[in-house]
Amino acid sequence: MANITATMVKTLRDQTGAGMMDCKSALSENDGDMEAAVDWLRTKGLSKAAKKADRVAAEGLVAIADESGKGVVVEVNAETDFVARNETFQSMVRTIADVALSVGGDFDALNNADFPGTSKTVSEHLQEMVGQIGENMTLRRSAGFEVSPGTVSTYMHSATAPGLGRIGVLVALESTGDAEKLNALGRQIAMHVAATNPLAVDVDGVDPAIVERERGIFREQARESGKPDNIIEKMVEGRVRKFYEESVLIKQAFVIDPDKTVEQAVKDTEGDVGAPIKLGGFVRFALGEGIEKDESDFAAEVAAAVSG
């Protein structure tokens, strides 16, 4: 049997992030073969990850990465908000965002891309980190824009660290005008999107099923007034217009200047920018949105633990 030294254990620990005793066991089980020990720990880490995979991961971080004409946003979830303050987790999420930038935000390509500094994919590295950090973690989604000419502006709300936080927004503006002024407008619109959470850029982008559901609700409300059908239909159309004003980005009152719509603000900025501007799209990721969180009874958990 190989002589397992403290230096070997430390080297393996530095390489894998696993605990001292796990590293010693890995080396002992594999006669001091470092590469085999890494694989042994990886297998053990993946086993731990599998046990954690059914836990709800609704915390974590949203991350943004951008460069000239390109921007991406990703969401990586964990079980608790403590992890969001973990420097190892933050570094991993930031790296994932950088990798996402290289693949245009494509989710499948991101999962299968190489994680820098390792021989593993992003998906594989994330699973190994489950064993190291001790919580279930998932790469939930990613998206991106690339425009030319123009800018992809970003905004991070409730930032935990640079480029990391709880609500991340991208706004794509297409224009041949002044890039700096265009980006300033885009950032303002991104802040607006973070605050208002619109459904789509314009009316045509709203899911018709959503509009019909709203129309049906408005119609039933209007019928309670007892007015004739022709009047009811006019009331319904008026409420649909109001729905669009509240839910469609270009029709919303601009939070920076509520006397204007977003569409008017874009038009008014064209003179300063020196060229027409097209609002190409937006993406808004809010951490954990749509994930059903487990509601646990802490007293019951303690009682169960005490009773064994």
N, C-alpha and C positions, 0 to 999 in steps of 0.2 A: 504494500500500500504506500502511495506517495506521501511524503511529509508535507502536511498542510501548514504553511507558515502564515503569520499574521499579515505579512505583506501581500500574500496571495488573496487572503480574505478581503483585505482593504481594496485591492485592485478590482476584484469582482464586484464588491459593493459599489465602488465609484462608477463602474461600468453599467450596472443594472439598477442601482437604487434599492436593492433588496436589503433585508435585515442581516446583521452580522451572523447570527446563528444559521439563517437560511443559506447564506453564502458558504459558511463552513460545511454545512451538510451537503450542499451541491458539489463542492470540491471533493469531499470525502467519497460521495457516491460515484464520482467519475474519475477517481484516481488522480486528482490534481489537474485534469484536462480543462483548461479555462473555457474553451469554446463549447465543450460538452456541458460544462457547468452552467454556462449562459443558457443553453437550450433547456437544461433541466429546470432552471428557474423560470424560464419563459413558459414552459408547460405548467409549472406550478402556479404562475401568475395568471395564466389563462383559466386554470381551474377555479381559482379564487374569483376571477371576473365572472365566470359563468354562474357562480352562486349568487352574485350581486345583481345579475342582469334583470331580475324581475322587480327590483326596487325602482320606485318612481324617481326619475331624475328631472327635476323641473327648475333647479337653480343653475348656477354656472355663469357663463359670460357670453355676451355678443361681442364680436370683434370686427373691425374695419381695417382694410388695407387699400391704399390707392397710389397711383402714379399718374403721369400725364395722360389724360383721356381714358383712364381705366379705374375702376373701383369695384371692390367686392365686400360682402358682409357675410359672416358665418355665425352660427349659434352652436356652442358646445355646452351641453348640460351636465350637471352633477347633482348629487342628492341634497347638499346643504350649501348655504351661502358662505360658510367658512372657507370652502374650497376656492371661491372667487378671490379670496385674499391670499391664497397660497401662491408664492412666487413661481414654483415649479409648474403649477397649473396655468398661471398667467402666461408664462413663457411658451408653454405648449400651444395654447390657444392663439397667441400672437403668431407663432410659426405656422400653424394651420391656415391662418388668414393669409400669410405671405404665399404659401403654397397655392391657396385658392386663387390668388391674383395671377399666378402663372398659368392656371388652367381656365381662366375666365369665369370663375365661380361655379363651374359645372360640378354638381354634387357627386355624380358617379366617378368622374375623373379625379376629383379631389380625394375620395376614399381610396382610390387605387394608385394615387401618386406616391412617389418616394418621400418619406419623412426625412428631412435633411439631417445628416450626421449619423444615420442608421442604415441598416440593410432591410428595413421594414417599410411597408406602406403606411400611410396615415392611419388607416383603419386598424392595422396590426399594432402600431405604436400606441394608439389610444387604448386598446385592450390591455396592453402591458402596463400602462399607467394606472389602470383600474387596480391592479395588484399592488402597485407602489403607493398610491394615494389612499386606497382603501374605500373608495366609493364607486358605485356604478356611474359610468360616464358615457355619453353618446354624442356623436357629431350629428346634430339634428337636421340641419339644412344649410344651404349656401346659395348665394345669388350674386350676379355681377352685371356691370354695364361696361361697354367700350364704345366711345364715340370719336369720330374724326371727320370734320373739325368740331371742337367743342370741349366740354369739361364734364367730369363726373364729380359732383360736390358731395361732401360727407358731413354728418353731424352725429355725435355720440352724446346721448343724454344719460345722466347719472353715471358718469365715468368713474370707474374704479382705478384705472391707470390709463396712460396714453393709448388711445385706440381700442380700449376695452370698457365695457359698461353694460347697461341693462336695455337700452333702446338704441339701435343703430339704424341710420337712414342714408340711402344713396339717392341722389337726384341727377339725372342725365339731361344736360342742356346742349343742344346742337346749334352751333353758330360759328361764323368766321370772324366774329368780333373780338374785342379785347378780352383775353383769357382771364386776366385778374378780376376785372369787373364782372365778367360772366360767372366766375367762381363765387364771388361775393353774393350775387343774386341766388345762385344755387344753394349756398349754405343757408341763406335766409329761408328759402323754400323748404330745405331739409328740416330746419327747426320747426317750420309750420307743420310739416307732415308728422313729425314726432308728436306735436301737440294735438293734432286733429284726427289723425289716423283715417285718411280718406279711403274710399273703396277703390277708386280708379282715377286716372288722369282726367278723363272726359266722360261724357254721357255714354258714348259707344262702348267704353271699357267696362261698364257695370254689367254684372251677370244678369241677363234677362229674367232669370228665375227669381232673383232678389227683388227686381222691380215689380214683377207680377204679384209677388207675395205682399209687398207694400201696398200696391194698388188695391188688392183685395181687402186689406185691413181698412184702408181709407174709404173704400166703397161701403163697407158695413157700418163704419162710423157715420158716414154721410146719410145713410138711409134712416138712421135714428132721428134725423131732423124732420122726417116726414115730407120732404120737398119732392117735387116731380123728378122723374128719371133724368130728364135733360139738364136740370139744374144740378142734380147729384153728380153727373159726369163732369160738369164744369168744376164742381168742388173737388172732385177726385184729381183732375188734371192740375188744378192749382196746388194741391198737396204734393203731387208727384214732383212738380217744379221745385217746391220747397225742399223736398227730399234730396233732389239733385244739388241744390244750393248748399245743403248741409253735408253731403256725402261725396261729391265729386270735386277733385282738387282745384281745377281751373275756375269753378264756380263758387268756391268758398271765399268768405271774407278773409283777406290776408292778415294773419296775426300781427305782422309787423306794422301794417297800416290798414286797419279795419274798414276804412272808407273806400278801399279798392278790393276788387276780387283778385285772386292770384293771376288770373288771365290778364287783367288790366295792368297789374304790376309788371308782368313780363313784357307786355307791349310798351309800357312807359320806359322800361330800361333799355329798349332797343336803341334809342337815341344815344345814350351814354356808351353803350357797347359798340355802336357803330355798324350794326348789322342785324338782320332779323334773327329771332331766337325761337327755336322749337323746343318745347318741353317734351323730351323723349320718353320719360318714364321715371318711376321711383320705386324703391323697395324699402320697406320698414320692417325690421325684426325687433319684436319686444320679447325679452327673455321669458320663456315658459308659457307664452300665450297659447291657449288651447290645450294645455296639458292638465289632465285631471290629477290633482294632488290628493294623496291619502290623508284623511283626517284621523289622526291617531288619538287615542285616549291615554294620556301620559300616566294617569293614576293606575289604569288597568295594566299598562305595560310594567310598571314598578311592581304591582301586586303579583303579576305573572312571574316576574323575575325572582321575587322573594320566595314564591311557592315552588320554584324550580320547574 
